[in-house]
Amino acid sequence: MTVADAAQTYDPARDPLIIWRRATLSGLAVALAVAAIFALGAGAMEIAPLRVVEILLQAMGIDTGTVIEPYEAAALMSVRLPRILLALACGATLGVAGASLQALFRNPLADPTLVGVADGAAVGAVAWIVFGGFGLAAFGAWGIILVAFVGGLIATSGVMLIARGEGRIDIATLLLAGLAMKALAGALLGYLIFLANDLQMRSLTFWLLGSLGGATWSTIIPASIAMGVSVLLLAPLARPFDALALGEAEAGHLGVRVERTKRIAVGAVALGVGAGTALTGVIGFVGLVAPHIIRLIGGADHRFVLPGSALLGALLIVGADTLARTMVAPAELPIGVVTSALGAPFFFWLLRSRGSAKR
């Protein structure tokens, strides 16, 4: 059989790898739906999963024939649902952002903190809190999201400016500049915390460790819009990311506009991570862990990695938030503590496996 005959008889629907990838994405989607339902019922007032479904259906105007207590509906629809929706949006954005940066840098150890995005956004959001909204408090959630985005974008643009030489962005220099920007952002955060009063200090300490507790309908809508735009900008870059795995020169020969891809990817990551950080604080390791697990499961094709990282990132955040709310109930752990406790051992294993592979 010739190559042409093989190409004509190839049926993607029967390719075992494609079937496996589709099954994986479907399984993740089902697991995410189940985890979200259980998360909606978990808390000081337990609500059974079936009861959660009935409340959601009645809220959508579908009569289930059961009587829903007003306090149950209020707790679920006004408190827990915004929180879970923020967890879904933030987790999906961190997963896609991590996968995009790892593809851009051709380094599986990259994550959204690498180029100063998360730290720059944190500086902007903390400055907003300490200085009382810069006189723009009337803009509400849009204001802090804008300030966080600008902070992340300034940090990222500064890193890219340092890394740019002869019209191109040098990846090695970009990584080093990102580490320097992270240190600078840490110094600025320390100074802002020094300026904060006692009330702000408590709020900032909890916020910097990550929390979804501030989710309300008025805050998650603008944040979700910004994160949705970020994901929509990154999704079409799957094929350019695959080409970049061959090297920038080779990707250029294949027709990829490499510098344009870099600008779109970094700008979209700054927007999405900035919006999420503005509401949740700094949540680590999700952008690192989710894409790597997805590649281990189904390979490095970004048409699979990007949606898989979104689903797994959302699943990790929903699961971590559920643990944070129930492990020490009625108190609540910062979600960043949970994700770091789960992600750090994986990171150590990843470093060790990479070191073993080089020997």
Phi, psi and omega in degrees: 000132179281168177299320180296319179295320179297320179295324181287327182272352181291128179242107181303330182294341181255001179292121183302323181293318179295319177299317179297318180295318178295320178296322179296313180297320179295318179297319178295320180296318179294315179299322179293319178297317179295317180297321180294320179295315178295323179294323178295332180269346184278146178146190181300324175252103183289136175235125182298148181305317179297322178295322177301314180298318180297318179296318179296318180296318179293326177294333177272006177088013180260117183282119180263355179080009180247156179268122180258125178291137182302323182291328177293314180297320181295316181297319183285312188282326186265333185249305189279321183297314176302323181295315181291322177297321176295320177299317179297312182294316182293317180296317179296319181293316179297320179297312180293321179297316178298316179297322181292316180292323177295323176290319182295319182270352184053046184214114182291354178267000180285149174208174186298347176276352189294318183257021175083007184296303184296319183290320176296318177296321178297319178300314179299314182292319179294321177298322177301315182292314185293319184264016172066034174082012177055029182078007182245023184299338180296338180282351175060227184298326179298325182295310182292326176295317179297316180295318178296318178297316179298319178298315178295321181290320178298314179298315181293318180296322177297318179296316181293325179295318178296322185280346184281132176212130181055041176078003180234157179260118179277120187295319181298315178295324179298318179296315180294319178295325177296320177295319178295319179295323177298319178294319178296316179298322177298321178294317179295320178297318178299319180292319180295321177295325176298325180282342186289149174277180186298318181295314178295324181300315180296317179296316183291321180299315179292321182293319182292339176271355177091129178199143174257008186294340181270011183288126172224166180300323183289336181265327185283335182296306178296322179295318180294324177298313180296317180292324177296318177298319179301311181295321179295329177286327183277330184303316181291354182272010183301311181293315174303322178297319177298319180293324180295339178297338178278346185118154183295317180298314180296320178298320177299320178294334179275003177097006179281131175276091193298311183294322177296319178299318178299314182296315180297316183297312183292319179296318179293321177296319179299319180295309184293313181292323177298316180296317179293317181297327180300329183256331187252348189080195185271119177242114187264165169076338182296316179293340177272312190285313188302309181297324182293317178298318180298319178294324177296327183283316190223015177093180192260009177294119186287348171292340173259321186294317184295307178294325178296319179293324177297313181293315181290322177300315178297319179297319180295317181292317179298315179295317180295321180293322178297317176297318181298327182276340188246339185296320183237031181306143007278359175283177183221129176282146170297136184294332178296329177295318181293312182295324178291320179296325179277325186277328183299313177301321177296321180296318177299317179297320180297316179297319182293319181293323177293321178294322179293325181293332182278341183275000000 
